[in-house]
């Protein structure tokens, strides 16, 4: 989903400590930032482990975007909402 580069960077900064601190036995995720895009590489030993890690990371991303929605002006907020629901 296309978002302004400062938001992508803030999402990366928000997620990096969480992902680095994760200690799952059956799954892992690697987070990178390249050309204003988040790159997520998931690995899991089985489908339930993959589902769990996907749910965790996607909920962290959604939470970060919801915080932006609360903090930004109404006009900017509409731009983020439009991008995130495309």
C-alpha distance (Angstrom), angle and dihedral (degrees) to the residues before:
residue distance angle dihedral
X1 . . .
X2 3.80 . .
X3 3.78 113.5 .
X4 3.81 132.5 162.2
X5 3.81 112.7 -80.0
X6 3.82 93.7 -116.9
X7 3.79 90.4 57.4
X8 3.81 92.1 47.5
X9 3.80 89.3 50.3
X10 3.81 92.0 49.2
X11 3.81 91.6 48.8
X12 3.80 88.4 51.8
X13 3.82 92.3 48.8
X14 3.82 90.1 47.7
X15 3.79 95.6 48.3
X16 3.81 100.2 40.1
X17 3.85 97.3 75.4
X18 3.81 91.5 44.8
X19 3.78 93.2 49.9
X20 3.80 93.3 43.3
X21 3.82 90.2 52.4
X22 3.81 94.7 49.2
X23 3.78 114.4 114.4
X24 3.77 106.8 -176.0
X25 3.80 117.8 159.4
X26 3.78 96.6 -154.0
X27 3.81 102.6 37.0
X28 3.77 145.1 28.2
X29 3.77 139.9 -174.1
X30 3.78 131.8 -155.2
X31 3.80 119.7 -154.6
X32 3.80 124.3 -157.9
X33 3.79 135.5 167.4
X34 3.80 117.1 -141.7
X35 3.81 129.5 163.9
X36 3.82 91.6 -14.2
X37 3.81 91.5 -53.3
X38 3.77 129.8 114.5
X39 3.78 112.1 -128.0
X40 3.80 114.5 -158.9
X41 3.80 120.1 -173.9
X42 3.81 113.2 -169.6
X43 3.80 125.8 -166.4
X44 3.78 126.0 -178.5
X45 3.79 138.6 168.0
X46 3.80 93.0 -137.6
X47 3.80 142.8 5.7
X48 3.84 97.2 -97.6
X49 3.83 90.0 52.6
X50 3.81 90.7 49.2
X51 3.79 91.2 48.9
X52 3.81 91.5 50.5
X53 3.80 94.9 50.5
X54 3.81 92.4 44.7
X55 3.80 91.1 51.0
X56 3.81 91.8 49.5
X57 3.79 96.9 48.5
X58 3.80 95.2 41.4
X59 3.80 91.1 50.0
X60 3.84 89.8 52.2
X61 3.81 89.8 51.6
X62 3.80 91.8 47.3
X63 3.81 91.1 48.6
X64 3.81 91.6 51.7
X65 3.81 91.0 50.9
X66 3.80 91.3 47.7
X67 3.80 89.4 54.2
X68 3.80 89.0 53.8
X69 3.79 90.1 50.4
X70 3.80 89.9 55.5
X71 3.80 94.4 47.0
X72 3.79 103.6 43.2
X73 3.77 129.6 81.3
X74 3.80 117.1 -94.2
X75 3.84 93.7 -103.2
X76 3.79 93.8 50.6
X77 3.77 90.4 42.7
X78 3.79 90.8 59.2
X79 3.81 90.5 54.4
X80 3.83 91.6 53.9
X81 3.79 93.1 45.2
X82 3.80 90.9 50.3
X83 3.84 92.0 50.2
X84 3.78 95.5 45.2
X85 3.80 94.0 50.4
X86 3.82 96.6 46.7
